[in-house]
């Protein structure tokens, strides 16, 4: 099995994303390498994980760190997007600061889990003692190709998703695709939405790879998954390297998210997966792009067909027992999105496969027509 290393070039904050099978057992060695070797190795580690992942991989992570002379402790929190809150964050901070012996600035935070774990553990690392080093071991496709790379950390607020957080780059990311074996199929499929997103905005050859390997992806072929993740990480790494704090090009990564986040907020995080919401958001954005003459209908149809083949929803009817939010509510929620500037909703729209642009002239009428396609 090939192991692939993808660099994220950010000057002094650069790090490596290592992708392969069976890598969790090498976590201790990876942590030492990520922090620069013997002199800068962590004095200890605290593994943060949720109640779903804890019985599956937490002990393996702790054992791997202990085996490399990095004493490790475990903090667990309730699983699920509904628990990605300030209350959960506050509880983790309280427990972290009460550990014995007390943590110090050589303490390493290790996030083991999905996107929720990456987001909240990263926020803990960004703020505890004014900033601790952290590394990520994503155990879901969604976290591997998106949440674990780029340094965005956050918790949700009733007004919207990821509204409270910080930019805090990890020191390294270790992706063991074998941890995906315990994922429920819907959660695995959920992560594929971000792969389609990367292909549409930056890499049409990635889209061709996914189209050619739909069956292998569905079978969780390890070799195909390693390549798929590495190619997606390379796309995100290139964009993040050029725009770390989303002042320009990095906003392209929000393709499908503006409407998708509104749908998540209105429907409820417990009723719709992030990837499913982003898939619907991408379909709506493609419809808007086609109606404005920015994207050819054939290209929009091709994106829709790939989403369908991967098992992602392209209309609300594809979702069981999920209410369809009112268009007016979607528009109102979008105006609270962190990507909105001076009250003006901005959206990423594809202009051809592999290329997208940001538009700041979005109106309620545009959204009504786009959501109508769902």
Secondary structure, DSSP 8 states (H G I E B T S, - for coil): ---EEEEE--GGG-EEEEEESSGGGGHHHHHHHHTTSTTT--SEEEEEEETTTIIIIIHHHHHHHHHTT-EEEEEEE--SGGG-SHHHHHHHHHHHHT-SS---TTEEEEEEESHHHHHHHHHHHHHGGG---EEEEE-SHHIIIIITSS-EEEEEETTEEEEEEEE---SEEEEEGGGGGGS-HHHHHHHHHHHHHHHHHH-HHHHHHHHHTHHHHHTT-HHHHHHHHHHHHHHHHHHHHH-TTSSSGGGGGGTTHHHHHHHHHHH-TTTS-HHHHHHHHHHHHHHHHHHTTSS-HHHHHHHHHHHHHTT--SSGGGSTT-----HHHHHHHHTTSTT-BTTB--EEEEEETTEEEEE----HHHHHHHHHT-
